[in-house]
Amino acid sequence: MYDFNYHRPHSVADAVKLFRQSDDAMYLAGGHTLIPSMKVRLRAPTDLIDLAAIPGLDGISEESGNLVIGAFTRHDAVATSEVVRRAIPALNILAGGIGDAQVRNRGTIGGSVANNDPAADYPAALLALNATVRTDRREISAAEFSTGMFETALEEDEMIQSIAFPLVEAATYVKFPNPASRYAMVGVFMVRQGGEVRVAITGAASGVFRCTDMETALAADFSASALENIKLDVHAMNDDMHASAEYRAHLCVVMAKQALSKFS
Ligand SMILES: Cc1cc2nc3c(=O)[nH]c(=O)nc-3n(C[C@H](O)[C@H](O)[C@H](O)COP(=O)(O)OP(=O)(O)OC[C@H]3O[C@@H](n4cnc5c(N)ncnc54)[C@H](O)[C@@H]3O)c2cc1C
């Protein structure tokens, strides 16, 4: 690891100011992606700005029709939260399935969302629930937030402060985890709201996406038989040592049927 300067500001304004004064700064949250990347020298920031001492960046609350989760909230806190269980229990399930106990006790929702790993779980929830990413300067809709593999609409020095998830009638999340890392080979977040069905898939392609073919079919007939003829574009799927593109395309439909079976 290269040398770097370590900062521990006590307010969002100070953190952003420090970022702007540094040569090549990065925010540090749980460090579960950033620190390993620095160890293998994929990242070499001159300054690390630790968000741990900033009051108010973590916490979970329900506010006017939204479940609001602070950026520094750890995965374990989401997995075990009663507020989440009453509002959107699918998020308990999602967070409880991230990595292992160590990862869940350190990793944060803000770090995960900012990192936008194509196999991460939260991006599927953001897209399917039509969440809003609240930063130190604006609000970004989930549809506009993800701009590609590990890419987001965030400006370089922009800090996520919280994520607002609109409450919905029913939602569920299922994933087929990579047996080694627990990242999603395919993860399906499904939402039912009025006559609308929203299906977001992570892990399968270069970034999270909504499967509009499934959404249309399920809006007309909310049953597994509606998915029988759905075929995902094999050329858009990831193909690696863990699974072929054909396997992942097939798995998307299998996992969508599993998600469907969770709705009572
Ligand atoms: C072994 C292992 C298994 C894992 N399994 C899974 C899994 O199954 N599913 C899954 O989804 N994830 C998984 N993860 C990732 C985990 O969820 C981490 O939480 C996530 O990678 C990053 O969160 P973090 O808080 O550790 O962020 P950090 O590593 O501290 O930061 C990650 C990036 O986000 C930026 N950042 C952090 N906070 C903010 C903020 N508030 N505003 C703007 N930018 C910010 C940082 O600058 C950095 O670029 C796994 C990780 C490991 C090591």
The ligand as a Tripos MOL2 file, in Angstrom:
@<TRIPOS>MOLECULE
LIG
   53    58     1     0     0
SMALL
NO_CHARGES

@<TRIPOS>ATOM
      1 C1        -15.5620  -10.8150    1.1460 C.3       1 LIG1
      2 C2        -16.5780   -9.7970    0.7060 C.ar      1 LIG1
      3 C3        -17.8370  -10.2300    0.3520 C.ar      1 LIG1
      4 C4        -18.8000   -9.3130   -0.0820 C.ar      1 LIG1
      5 N1        -20.0330   -9.7800   -0.4490 N.ar      1 LIG1
      6 C5        -20.9520   -8.9160   -0.8980 C.ar      1 LIG1
      7 C6        -22.2480   -9.3610   -1.2880 C.ar      1 LIG1
      8 O1        -22.6050  -10.5410   -1.1880 O.2       1 LIG1
      9 N2        -23.1160   -8.4330   -1.7610 N.ar      1 LIG1
     10 C7        -22.8000   -7.0960   -1.8440 C.ar      1 LIG1
     11 O2        -23.6220   -6.3150   -2.2860 O.2       1 LIG1
     12 N3        -21.5940   -6.6440   -1.4460 N.ar      1 LIG1
     13 C8        -20.6700   -7.5050   -0.9710 C.ar      1 LIG1
     14 N4        -19.4570   -7.0450   -0.5510 N.ar      1 LIG1
     15 C9        -19.1840   -5.5910   -0.5710 C.3       1 LIG1
     16 C10       -19.6490   -4.9440    0.7470 C.3       1 LIG1
     17 O3        -21.0320   -4.8700    0.6600 O.3       1 LIG1
     18 C11       -19.0850   -3.5010    0.9900 C.3       1 LIG1
     19 O4        -19.8880   -2.9160    1.8890 O.3       1 LIG1
     20 C12       -19.0970   -2.5840   -0.2050 C.3       1 LIG1
     21 O5        -18.1450   -3.0650   -1.0660 O.3       1 LIG1
     22 C13       -18.5970   -1.1560    0.0310 C.3       1 LIG1
     23 O6        -19.0640   -0.6150    1.2020 O.3       1 LIG1
     24 P1        -18.0480    0.0010    2.2470 P.3       1 LIG1
     25 O7        -18.8620    0.6930    3.2620 O.co2     1 LIG1
     26 O8        -17.1070   -1.0320    2.6870 O.co2     1 LIG1
     27 O9        -17.3090    1.1420    1.3600 O.3       1 LIG1
     28 P2        -15.7610    1.5210    1.1580 P.3       1 LIG1
     29 O10       -14.9690    0.3240    0.7740 O.co2     1 LIG1
     30 O11       -15.2840    2.3270    2.3110 O.co2     1 LIG1
     31 O12       -15.9230    2.4950   -0.0980 O.3       1 LIG1
     32 C14       -16.3160    1.9840   -1.3540 C.3       1 LIG1
     33 C15       -16.3980    3.1580   -2.3590 C.3       1 LIG1
     34 O13       -17.4930    4.0040   -2.0430 O.3       1 LIG1
     35 C16       -17.0470    5.3510   -1.7820 C.3       1 LIG1
     36 N5        -17.9100    5.8430   -0.7080 N.ar      1 LIG1
     37 C17       -18.1050    5.2580    0.5110 C.ar      1 LIG1
     38 N6        -19.0640    5.9270    1.1900 N.ar      1 LIG1
     39 C18       -19.4680    6.9560    0.3970 C.ar      1 LIG1
     40 C19       -20.4320    8.0020    0.5420 C.ar      1 LIG1
     41 N7        -21.2250    8.1190    1.6230 N.pl3     1 LIG1
     42 N8        -20.5830    8.8840   -0.4900 N.ar      1 LIG1
     43 C20       -19.8190    8.7710   -1.6140 C.ar      1 LIG1
     44 N9        -18.8900    7.8190   -1.8040 N.ar      1 LIG1
     45 C21       -18.7210    6.9150   -0.8040 C.ar      1 LIG1
     46 C22       -15.5680    5.2120   -1.4360 C.3       1 LIG1
     47 O14       -14.8550    6.4000   -1.7120 O.3       1 LIG1
     48 C23       -15.1600    4.0620   -2.3510 C.3       1 LIG1
     49 O15       -14.9650    4.5170   -3.6620 O.3       1 LIG1
     50 C24       -18.4880   -7.9280   -0.1280 C.ar      1 LIG1
     51 C25       -17.2220   -7.4860    0.2540 C.ar      1 LIG1
     52 C26       -16.2630   -8.3970    0.6810 C.ar      1 LIG1
     53 C27       -14.9240   -7.9040    1.0990 C.3       1 LIG1
@<TRIPOS>BOND
     1     1     2 1
     2     2     3 ar
     3     2    52 ar
     4     3     4 ar
     5     4     5 ar
     6     4    50 ar
     7     5     6 ar
     8     6     7 ar
     9     6    13 1
    10     7     8 2
    11     7     9 ar
    12     9    10 ar
    13    10    11 2
    14    10    12 ar
    15    12    13 ar
    16    13    14 ar
    17    14    15 1
    18    14    50 ar
    19    15    16 1
    20    16    17 1
    21    16    18 1
    22    18    19 1
    23    18    20 1
    24    20    21 1
    25    20    22 1
    26    22    23 1
    27    23    24 1
    28    24    25 2
    29    24    26 1
    30    24    27 1
    31    27    28 1
    32    28    29 2
    33    28    30 1
    34    28    31 1
    35    31    32 1
    36    32    33 1
    37    33    34 1
    38    33    48 1
    39    34    35 1
    40    35    36 1
    41    35    46 1
    42    36    37 ar
    43    36    45 ar
    44    37    38 ar
    45    38    39 ar
    46    39    40 ar
    47    39    45 ar
    48    40    41 1
    49    40    42 ar
    50    42    43 ar
    51    43    44 ar
    52    44    45 ar
    53    46    47 1
    54    46    48 1
    55    48    49 1
    56    50    51 ar
    57    51    52 ar
    58    52    53 1
@<TRIPOS>SUBSTRUCTURE
     1 LIG1         1 GROUP 0 **** ****
